[in-house]
């Protein structure tokens, strides 16, 4: 039963049904034309013919031309048009007749004309001289058109035209059309089956493909034919859509994986945020305690001499400056890590910037007895945010100063800039003599508040944020950074993008 229901819903059956309906409709239209229009046109044509004959006969009697053999002329007219003609004088004497049987029926017709209301409805044409009607003879199978009129000489003219042939023709034609319709329906069924197979097979293939696509299976593709029809074009478009959907689905799957990773990362970030707050609280606890203690000392006049009070005030000021620096660094780091900071990139001379950093740190170099080595003089122009690159260079340099130790009789910091091969980049190196960084600490030193040497005092130990800032800056530029243990010390590095807008500068590197 289900199989039958599927066949009834199939395109082949619908195509066959449509063809049958169209054929039946056309046959019905033809039958209607045969039954109504054809007969009506036939009646109209014969009516015009008998009127013309009436006018012609009337003209014969009104003409003074005696050379015409009227009887012969009337016989020719009757024979040519298959008419029956009767001309009757006032005393009912028959002047002319082509059919004696017609004479006997005239009186009956005229009597019916005066008594029957139905006869009035069969009148086709009427004027003051003649009447044309359709006569339906119930006693015989023959119906006819009858003209009755008065001639100019007061004779009565009757003309009869049988209409049985046209009615018979209509019936025969309708029967033929019905027979043709039956044959056509059978033939159309066969043709519909052949044609529908040609068109439905690709459609069924496309249906199978789309069903698989609905199940996210894009393995099946439409095999294009060597045709330029709409179905072949549809198949190509479905293939294109399948490929695009497959790509999108794969992207969605990848995005879903990334989203899961992001969710996991978000959990980690939440934990990091909690740790961050904890670390900040811990880092600010010591300077706040110091400020509070020395401030209370000043308020309670713990010391009376000016020198002691000055020392208390200097401690408070120094710790305040350290807190201010720490908070600013933390805010800057957060903005960099969370993408809230926009870079103002511009062209500047890296060599000039390095020299300025060295000049600002000259006092610290002398206090620590460090020798600085930086031999490059030719300008190197890069394209970046000068403020942040200055921060990165300064953090590397001050970190090197804090950790520089004497090795083999020297305590030294070396800065150099080298062009990277096959890249429009330079790498800045900052080397200091001193102890190596433990292997397990090489990755940890880039984390906030992480300090390799926890024994360093607050004066020289730093905040533990400098290297984290360098990492955040380089990540924003998607540039490499890192640290390497050398023979007598440690070397930090990061990459910068060259500004090659001036073609002549390319030759320098």
C-alpha positions as CSV (number, residue, x, y, z in Angstrom):
1,X,0.0,0.0,0.0
2,X,2.8,2.4,0.9
3,X,4.6,1.5,-2.4
4,X,1.4,2.4,-4.3
5,X,1.1,5.6,-2.4
6,X,4.7,6.5,-3.3
7,X,4.1,5.8,-7.0
8,X,1.0,8.0,-6.9
9,X,3.1,10.8,-5.5
10,X,5.9,10.2,-8.0
11,X,6.8,12.7,-10.8
12,X,6.1,10.1,-13.4
13,X,2.5,9.6,-12.4
14,X,1.9,13.3,-12.0
15,X,3.4,13.9,-15.5
16,X,1.1,11.2,-16.9
17,X,-1.9,12.6,-15.1
18,X,-1.2,16.1,-16.3
19,X,-0.9,14.9,-19.9
20,X,-4.2,13.0,-19.6
21,X,-5.9,16.0,-18.2
22,X,-4.5,18.2,-21.0
23,X,-5.6,15.7,-23.7
24,X,-9.1,15.3,-22.3
25,X,-9.5,19.1,-22.0
26,X,-8.4,19.5,-25.6
27,X,-10.8,16.8,-26.8
28,X,-13.7,18.3,-24.8
29,X,-12.9,21.7,-26.4
30,X,-12.9,20.2,-29.8
31,X,-16.2,18.4,-29.2
32,X,-17.7,21.6,-27.9
33,X,-16.5,23.4,-31.0
34,X,-18.0,20.6,-33.2
35,X,-21.3,20.6,-31.3
36,X,-21.8,24.3,-31.0
37,X,-19.6,26.4,-33.1
38,X,-19.4,24.2,-36.2
39,X,-23.2,23.8,-36.4
40,X,-23.8,27.5,-35.7
41,X,-21.3,28.5,-38.4
42,X,-23.0,26.0,-40.8
43,X,-26.4,27.4,-40.0
44,X,-25.1,31.0,-40.5
45,X,-23.5,30.1,-43.8
46,X,-26.6,28.3,-45.2
47,X,-28.8,31.2,-44.0
48,X,-26.7,33.6,-46.1
49,X,-26.9,31.2,-49.0
50,X,-30.7,30.9,-49.1
51,X,-31.1,34.7,-48.7
52,X,-28.8,35.2,-51.7
53,X,-30.9,32.7,-53.7
54,X,-34.1,34.4,-52.6
55,X,-32.7,37.8,-53.8
56,X,-31.5,36.2,-57.1
57,X,-35.0,34.6,-57.8
58,X,-36.7,37.8,-56.9
59,X,-34.5,39.6,-59.4
60,X,-35.4,37.1,-62.1
61,X,-39.1,37.9,-61.7
62,X,-38.5,41.7,-61.5
63,X,-36.4,41.7,-64.7
64,X,-37.9,42.2,-68.1
65,X,-35.2,39.9,-69.6
66,X,-37.3,37.2,-71.4
67,X,-34.2,35.3,-72.8
68,X,-33.6,33.6,-69.5
69,X,-35.1,30.1,-69.1
70,X,-36.3,30.5,-65.6
71,X,-37.1,26.8,-65.0
72,X,-33.7,25.7,-66.1
73,X,-32.0,28.4,-64.0
74,X,-34.0,27.3,-60.9
75,X,-33.1,23.7,-61.4
76,X,-29.4,24.6,-61.7
77,X,-29.6,26.6,-58.5
78,X,-31.4,23.7,-56.7
79,X,-29.0,21.1,-57.9
80,X,-25.9,23.1,-57.2
81,X,-26.9,23.9,-53.6
82,X,-28.8,20.7,-52.8
83,X,-32.0,22.8,-52.4
84,X,-35.7,21.9,-52.7
85,X,-37.5,24.9,-54.4
86,X,-41.2,25.5,-54.7
87,X,-42.9,28.5,-56.2
88,X,-46.6,28.9,-55.5
89,X,-49.1,31.3,-57.1
90,X,-51.9,33.1,-55.2
91,X,-54.5,30.4,-56.1
92,X,-52.1,27.7,-54.6
93,X,-51.1,26.6,-58.1
94,X,-47.6,25.3,-58.2
95,X,-45.6,27.3,-60.6
96,X,-42.3,25.5,-60.1
97,X,-41.2,22.6,-58.0
98,X,-38.1,20.4,-57.7
99,X,-39.6,17.9,-55.2
100,X,-43.2,16.8,-55.0
101,X,-42.8,15.5,-51.4
102,X,-41.8,19.0,-50.4
103,X,-45.0,20.4,-51.7
104,X,-47.1,18.2,-49.5
105,X,-45.3,19.3,-46.3
106,X,-45.6,23.0,-47.0
107,X,-49.2,23.4,-45.8
108,X,-48.3,21.5,-42.6
109,X,-45.3,23.8,-41.9
110,X,-47.4,26.9,-42.5
111,X,-50.1,25.7,-40.2
112,X,-47.5,24.9,-37.5
113,X,-46.1,28.4,-37.9
114,X,-49.4,30.0,-36.9
115,X,-50.1,27.7,-34.0
116,X,-46.8,26.6,-32.4
117,X,-44.9,28.8,-30.1
118,X,-41.9,26.4,-30.5
119,X,-41.8,27.2,-34.1
120,X,-41.2,30.9,-33.2
121,X,-38.1,30.0,-31.2
122,X,-36.7,28.2,-34.3
123,X,-36.8,31.3,-36.4
124,X,-33.3,32.1,-37.6
125,X,-34.0,35.3,-39.7
126,X,-37.1,37.3,-40.4
127,X,-38.1,40.5,-42.2
128,X,-41.2,41.8,-44.0
129,X,-40.6,39.7,-47.1
130,X,-39.3,36.4,-45.8
131,X,-38.8,34.1,-42.8
132,X,-36.0,31.6,-42.3
133,X,-36.4,28.9,-39.7
134,X,-35.0,25.7,-38.5
135,X,-37.6,22.9,-38.9
136,X,-37.4,20.0,-36.5
137,X,-39.3,17.0,-38.0
138,X,-40.3,14.6,-35.3
139,X,-41.7,12.1,-37.8
140,X,-38.5,11.6,-39.6
141,X,-34.8,11.9,-38.9
142,X,-34.3,14.8,-41.2
143,X,-34.2,18.4,-40.0
144,X,-33.9,21.3,-42.4
145,X,-33.7,25.1,-42.9
146,X,-36.8,26.5,-44.5
147,X,-37.2,29.8,-46.3
148,X,-40.7,31.1,-46.9
149,X,-41.1,34.5,-48.6
150,X,-43.1,36.7,-51.0
151,X,-41.7,37.5,-54.5
152,X,-42.3,40.8,-56.3
153,X,-45.0,39.2,-58.4
154,X,-46.9,38.0,-55.2
155,X,-45.8,34.4,-55.7
156,X,-44.8,32.4,-52.6
157,X,-41.3,31.0,-52.6
158,X,-40.2,28.1,-50.4
159,X,-36.6,26.8,-50.2
160,X,-35.6,23.8,-48.1
161,X,-32.1,22.9,-47.1
162,X,-31.5,19.6,-45.2
163,X,-29.2,20.0,-42.2
164,X,-29.0,16.3,-41.3
165,X,-25.6,15.9,-42.9
166,X,-23.9,18.5,-40.6
167,X,-25.5,16.9,-37.5
168,X,-24.3,13.5,-38.6
169,X,-20.9,15.0,-39.3
170,X,-20.7,16.4,-35.8
171,X,-21.6,13.1,-34.3
172,X,-19.1,11.2,-36.4
173,X,-16.4,13.8,-35.6
174,X,-17.1,13.6,-31.9
175,X,-16.9,9.8,-31.9
176,X,-13.6,10.0,-33.8
177,X,-12.3,12.6,-31.3
178,X,-13.3,10.3,-28.4
179,X,-11.5,7.4,-30.1
180,X,-8.4,9.5,-30.7
181,X,-8.5,10.7,-27.1
182,X,-8.4,7.1,-25.8
183,X,-5.5,6.2,-28.2
184,X,-3.7,9.4,-27.3
185,X,-4.0,8.7,-23.5
186,X,-2.5,5.2,-24.0
187,X,0.3,6.5,-26.2
188,X,0.9,9.5,-23.9
189,X,1.2,7.1,-21.0
190,X,4.0,5.3,-22.8
191,X,5.6,8.6,-23.9
192,X,5.2,10.1,-20.4
193,X,7.0,7.0,-18.9
194,X,9.9,7.4,-21.3
195,X,10.2,11.2,-21.0
196,X,9.7,11.2,-17.2
197,X,12.4,8.6,-16.8
198,X,14.8,10.8,-18.7
199,X,13.9,13.8,-16.5
200,X,13.1,12.1,-13.2
201,X,16.2,10.0,-12.9
202,X,18.4,13.1,-12.5
203,X,15.8,14.5,-10.2
204,X,15.8,11.3,-8.1
205,X,19.6,11.5,-8.0
206,X,19.5,15.1,-6.9
207,X,16.9,14.1,-4.2
208,X,19.2,11.4,-2.9
209,X,22.1,13.9,-2.8
210,X,20.0,16.5,-0.9
211,X,18.7,13.9,1.6
212,X,22.3,13.0,2.4
213,X,23.2,16.7,2.7
214,X,20.4,17.0,5.2
215,X,22.2,14.3,7.2
216,X,25.5,16.3,6.9
217,X,26.8,13.7,4.4
218,X,28.5,15.5,1.5
219,X,30.3,12.5,0.0
220,X,27.8,12.0,-2.9
221,X,28.1,14.4,-5.8
222,X,26.0,14.9,-8.9
223,X,27.6,13.5,-12.1
224,X,27.2,16.3,-14.7
225,X,25.9,15.3,-18.1
226,X,27.0,16.7,-21.5
227,X,23.9,18.9,-21.7
228,X,23.1,22.5,-21.0
229,X,19.6,22.0,-19.5
230,X,18.3,23.4,-16.2
231,X,18.6,20.1,-14.4
232,X,22.2,19.7,-15.2
233,X,22.8,23.3,-14.1
234,X,20.9,22.6,-10.9
235,X,23.1,19.6,-10.3
236,X,26.2,21.7,-10.7
237,X,24.8,24.3,-8.3
238,X,24.0,21.6,-5.8
239,X,27.5,20.3,-6.0
240,X,28.8,23.9,-5.4
241,X,26.4,24.3,-2.5
242,X,27.5,20.9,-1.1
243,X,31.1,21.9,-1.2
244,X,30.4,25.2,0.5
245,X,28.2,23.6,3.1
246,X,30.9,21.0,3.8
247,X,33.5,23.8,4.2
248,X,31.2,25.7,6.5
249,X,30.3,22.6,8.6
250,X,34.0,21.8,8.9
251,X,34.6,25.4,9.9
252,X,31.8,25.2,12.5
253,X,33.3,22.0,13.8
254,X,36.7,23.6,14.1
255,X,35.1,26.7,15.7
256,X,33.3,24.4,18.1
257,X,36.6,22.8,19.0
258,X,38.1,26.3,19.4
259,X,35.1,27.4,21.5
260,X,35.6,24.4,23.8
261,X,39.2,25.4,24.1
262,X,38.2,29.0,24.7
263,X,35.8,27.9,27.4
264,X,38.6,25.9,29.0
265,X,40.9,28.8,28.5
266,X,38.3,31.1,30.1
267,X,38.3,28.9,33.2
268,X,42.0,29.2,33.3
269,X,41.8,33.0,32.8
270,X,39.3,33.2,35.7
271,X,41.8,31.3,37.8
272,X,44.6,33.6,36.6
273,X,42.5,36.6,37.4
274,X,42.0,35.4,40.9
275,X,45.7,34.7,41.2
276,X,46.4,38.1,39.8
277,X,44.3,39.9,42.4
278,X,46.0,37.8,45.1
279,X,49.5,38.7,43.7
280,X,48.6,42.4,43.5
281,X,47.3,42.3,47.0
282,X,50.5,40.6,48.2
283,X,52.8,43.0,46.3
284,X,51.0,46.1,47.6
285,X,50.9,44.8,51.2
286,X,54.6,45.5,52.0
287,X,54.8,49.1,50.7
288,X,51.4,50.0,52.3
289,X,52.6,48.6,55.6
290,X,55.8,50.5,55.4
291,X,54.1,53.8,54.5
292,X,51.6,53.2,57.3
293,X,54.3,52.5,59.9
294,X,56.5,55.5,59.0
295,X,53.4,57.8,58.7
296,X,52.3,56.8,62.2
297,X,55.8,57.5,63.4
298,X,55.7,61.0,62.1
299,X,52.2,61.6,63.5
300,X,53.2,60.3,67.0
301,X,56.6,62.2,66.9
302,X,58.5,59.0,67.4
303,X,61.6,60.9,66.3
304,X,62.4,64.5,67.2
305,X,65.4,65.4,65.1
306,X,65.0,66.8,61.6
307,X,67.2,64.2,60.0
308,X,65.1,61.3,61.2
309,X,61.9,62.9,60.1
310,X,63.4,63.6,56.7
311,X,64.4,59.9,56.5
312,X,60.8,58.8,57.4
313,X,59.4,61.1,54.7
314,X,61.8,59.8,52.1
315,X,60.8,56.2,52.9
316,X,57.1,57.1,52.5
317,X,57.8,59.0,49.2
318,X,60.0,56.1,47.9
319,X,57.4,53.5,48.7
320,X,54.7,55.6,47.2
321,X,56.6,55.9,44.0
322,X,57.1,52.2,43.9
323,X,53.4,51.6,44.4
324,X,52.6,54.1,41.7
325,X,55.0,52.4,39.3
326,X,53.7,49.0,40.1
327,X,50.0,50.0,39.6
328,X,50.8,51.7,36.3
329,X,52.7,48.7,35.1
330,X,49.9,46.4,36.1
331,X,47.3,48.5,34.3
332,X,49.4,48.7,31.2
333,X,50.0,44.9,31.2
334,X,46.3,44.2,31.6
335,X,45.4,46.5,28.6
336,X,48.1,44.8,26.5
337,X,47.1,41.2,27.4
338,X,43.3,41.8,26.9
339,X,43.7,43.8,23.7
340,X,42.5,47.1,25.1
341,X,45.5,49.1,24.0
342,X,45.9,50.5,20.5
343,X,49.3,50.9,19.0
344,X,50.4,54.2,17.3
345,X,52.8,52.8,14.8
346,X,55.3,55.1,13.2
347,X,58.8,55.2,11.7
348,X,61.7,55.8,14.0
349,X,65.4,55.1,14.5
350,X,66.0,52.1,16.7
351,X,69.7,53.0,17.2
352,X,68.8,56.4,18.5
353,X,66.2,54.9,20.9
354,X,68.8,52.4,22.3
355,X,71.3,55.2,22.9
356,X,68.7,57.2,24.8
357,X,67.9,54.2,27.0
358,X,71.6,53.8,27.8
359,X,72.0,57.5,28.6
360,X,69.0,57.4,31.0
361,X,70.5,54.3,32.8
362,X,74.0,55.7,33.0
363,X,73.9,56.3,36.7
364,X,72.8,52.8,37.4
365,X,75.6,51.4,35.2
366,X,78.2,53.4,37.1
367,X,76.8,52.5,40.5
368,X,76.9,48.8,39.6
369,X,80.3,49.0,37.9
370,X,78.9,47.6,34.6
371,X,80.6,48.1,31.2
372,X,78.2,48.7,28.4
373,X,79.0,47.5,24.8
374,X,77.0,48.9,21.9
375,X,79.0,49.6,18.7
376,X,76.3,50.2,16.1
377,X,76.0,53.8,14.8
378,X,74.2,53.6,11.4
379,X,70.5,54.3,11.7
380,X,68.1,51.4,11.5
381,X,64.5,52.4,11.0
382,X,61.7,50.3,12.2
383,X,57.9,50.6,12.1
384,X,56.2,50.3,15.5
385,X,54.9,52.2,18.5
386,X,58.0,54.0,19.8
387,X,56.6,54.2,23.3
388,X,56.1,50.5,23.8
389,X,59.4,49.6,22.1
390,X,61.1,52.0,24.5
391,X,59.5,50.1,27.3
392,X,60.6,46.8,26.0
393,X,64.2,47.9,25.5
394,X,64.3,49.6,28.9
395,X,62.9,46.5,30.7
396,X,65.5,44.3,29.0
397,X,68.3,46.7,29.9
398,X,67.3,47.3,33.5
399,X,66.8,43.6,33.9
400,X,70.3,43.0,32.6
401,X,71.7,45.7,35.1
402,X,69.9,44.0,38.0
403,X,71.3,40.5,37.2
404,X,74.7,41.4,35.8
405,X,77.6,39.7,37.7
406,X,81.3,39.6,37.3
407,X,82.5,36.7,35.1
408,X,86.1,36.1,34.2
409,X,87.1,39.5,35.5
410,X,84.4,41.5,33.7
411,X,80.9,42.7,34.5
412,X,79.4,43.6,31.1
413,X,76.2,44.3,29.2
414,X,76.3,44.0,25.4
415,X,73.5,45.3,23.0
416,X,73.5,44.5,19.3
417,X,71.0,44.6,16.4
418,X,71.1,42.1,13.6
419,X,69.1,41.7,10.3
420,X,67.3,38.4,10.1
421,X,67.9,36.5,6.9
422,X,65.1,36.4,4.3
423,X,62.9,38.6,6.5
424,X,62.1,42.3,6.8
425,X,62.9,42.1,10.5
426,X,65.8,42.8,12.9
427,X,66.5,41.1,16.2
428,X,67.7,43.1,19.2
429,X,69.9,41.2,21.7
430,X,70.7,42.3,25.3
431,X,73.4,40.2,26.9
432,X,74.7,40.4,30.5
433,X,77.4,38.4,32.3
434,X,76.1,36.4,35.2
435,X,74.5,33.2,36.4
436,X,72.5,31.0,34.0
437,X,68.7,30.8,34.4
438,X,67.6,27.3,35.4
439,X,66.0,25.3,32.6
440,X,62.7,25.0,34.4
441,X,62.7,28.8,34.8
442,X,63.2,29.7,31.2
443,X,59.5,29.7,30.5
444,X,58.3,30.9,33.9
445,X,60.2,34.2,33.9
446,X,57.7,35.7,31.4
447,X,54.9,35.3,34.0
448,X,53.8,38.2,36.1
449,X,55.5,38.6,39.5
450,X,57.7,35.6,38.8
451,X,61.2,36.2,40.2
452,X,64.1,33.7,39.7
453,X,66.1,35.1,42.6
454,X,63.7,35.5,45.5
455,X,66.5,36.5,47.8
456,X,66.9,39.9,46.2
457,X,65.9,42.8,48.3
458,X,63.1,45.2,47.5
459,X,65.6,47.9,46.4
460,X,67.1,45.9,43.6
461,X,64.7,43.0,42.9
462,X,62.2,44.8,40.7
463,X,58.4,44.2,40.5
464,X,58.5,41.0,38.4
465,X,56.4,42.7,35.7
466,X,59.0,43.9,33.2
467,X,59.5,40.7,31.3
468,X,55.7,40.1,31.2
469,X,55.3,43.5,29.6
470,X,57.9,42.6,26.9
471,X,56.0,39.4,26.2
472,X,52.6,41.2,25.9
473,X,54.1,43.8,23.6
474,X,55.7,41.2,21.3
475,X,52.6,39.1,21.2
476,X,50.6,42.1,20.0
477,X,53.1,42.5,17.2
478,X,53.3,38.7,16.6
479,X,57.0,38.9,16.9
480,X,59.4,36.4,18.4
481,X,61.0,36.9,21.8
482,X,63.0,34.7,24.2
483,X,66.1,34.1,26.3
484,X,69.2,32.0,25.9
485,X,71.9,30.9,28.3
486,X,75.3,31.8,27.0
487,X,78.8,30.8,28.1
488,X,79.3,33.5,30.7
489,X,75.8,34.9,31.0
490,X,72.3,35.3,29.7
491,X,71.0,36.8,26.5
492,X,67.5,38.2,25.9
493,X,66.1,39.0,22.4
494,X,63.0,40.1,20.5
495,X,62.2,40.9,16.8
496,X,61.1,44.2,15.3
497,X,59.6,45.0,11.8
498,X,61.8,47.1,9.6
499,X,60.4,50.2,7.9
500,X,61.4,49.8,4.2
501,X,59.3,52.5,2.8
502,X,62.5,54.1,1.4
503,X,64.0,51.8,-1.2
504,X,67.5,53.1,-0.6
505,X,67.4,51.8,3.0
506,X,67.1,48.3,1.8
507,X,70.6,48.4,0.6
508,X,71.9,49.0,4.1
509,X,70.9,45.6,5.2
